[in-house]
Amino acid sequence: MNKEDQVIMGFRDVFNKMVWLNKIKMEDSLKGHKPSEVHCIEYIGNHADSNVTKLAESFYMTRSAISKIAKKLMEKGLIDSYQKPENKKEIYFRLTEEGKAVYKIHEELHKEFQERDKAVFEQVTEEQFDSMLRFMERYSRHLDAEIKKQGMDMKQD
């Protein structure tokens, strides 16, 4: 296996381990909420004036898929929608008090996971971080270009 393959397999392996380790605790603490719903809550909690288009672009999903998730979140009383007086066409989302409670649980879990993994990250030098970040940015830009080249517009349904 060449180094490129090793890097890709390494990313996949680390990601899968993180998901597996975090999944049990997430499911236990966030019962009744699907991961896609929790991630939408997280996005809305972190970004003012979130809308279907911004969520779809962020999660590489279609607008119709995001609309379905948003509808479920509204039915559960976790988000509500609003419009701005200057733009009656666009619908935005914000967290309700219940949504803020789910957001807070999710944030606390992330802090717990960061604390668990702190020992590894404390050993990484600034130069190593910078190198990894440069690589991730370069690879992400490449993948964005490939997505665009294939005519895949994540805004389309």
ChimeraX attribute file (.defattr): number of C-alpha atoms within 10 A of each C-alpha:
attribute: neighborCount
match mode: 1-to-1
recipient: residues
	/A:1	6
	/A:2	6
	/A:3	8
	/A:4	9
	/A:5	10
	/A:6	11
	/A:7	11
	/A:8	11
	/A:9	13
	/A:10	12
	/A:11	12
	/A:12	12
	/A:13	12
	/A:14	12
	/A:15	12
	/A:16	12
	/A:17	12
	/A:18	13
	/A:19	12
	/A:20	11
	/A:21	12
	/A:22	15
	/A:23	13
	/A:24	11
	/A:25	13
	/A:26	19
	/A:27	13
	/A:28	9
	/A:29	14
	/A:30	17
	/A:31	9
	/A:32	10
	/A:33	16
	/A:34	12
	/A:35	13
	/A:36	12
	/A:37	17
	/A:38	20
	/A:39	16
	/A:40	22
	/A:41	25
	/A:42	19
	/A:43	18
	/A:44	23
	/A:45	20
	/A:46	12
	/A:47	14
	/A:48	11
	/A:49	17
	/A:50	18
	/A:51	21
	/A:52	22
	/A:53	20
	/A:54	18
	/A:55	22
	/A:56	21
	/A:57	16
	/A:58	12
	/A:59	14
	/A:60	13
	/A:61	17
	/A:62	18
	/A:63	20
	/A:64	15
	/A:65	13
	/A:66	23
	/A:67	16
	/A:68	12
	/A:69	18
	/A:70	23
	/A:71	15
	/A:72	15
	/A:73	20
	/A:74	17
	/A:75	11
	/A:76	14
	/A:77	14
	/A:78	22
	/A:79	23
	/A:80	18
	/A:81	16
	/A:82	13
	/A:83	13
	/A:84	11
	/A:85	7
	/A:86	7
	/A:87	8
	/A:88	9
	/A:89	9
	/A:90	13
	/A:91	16
	/A:92	18
	/A:93	21
	/A:94	22
	/A:95	21
	/A:96	17
	/A:97	12
	/A:98	13
	/A:99	23
	/A:100	18
	/A:101	13
	/A:102	20
	/A:103	24
	/A:104	14
	/A:105	15
	/A:106	19
	/A:107	13
	/A:108	12
	/A:109	17
	/A:110	14
	/A:111	12
	/A:112	13
	/A:113	15
	/A:114	12
	/A:115	11
	/A:116	10
	/A:117	12
	/A:118	11
	/A:119	10
	/A:120	8
	/A:121	11
	/A:122	8
	/A:123	9
	/A:124	10
	/A:125	10
	/A:126	9
	/A:127	9
	/A:128	11
	/A:129	12
	/A:130	11
	/A:131	12
	/A:132	12
	/A:133	12
	/A:134	12
	/A:135	12
	/A:136	12
	/A:137	12
	/A:138	12
	/A:139	12
	/A:140	12
	/A:141	12
	/A:142	12
	/A:143	12
	/A:144	12
	/A:145	12
	/A:146	12
	/A:147	13
	/A:148	12
	/A:149	10
	/A:150	8
	/A:151	9
	/A:152	11
	/A:153	14
	/A:154	17
	/A:155	16
	/A:156	12
	/A:157	10
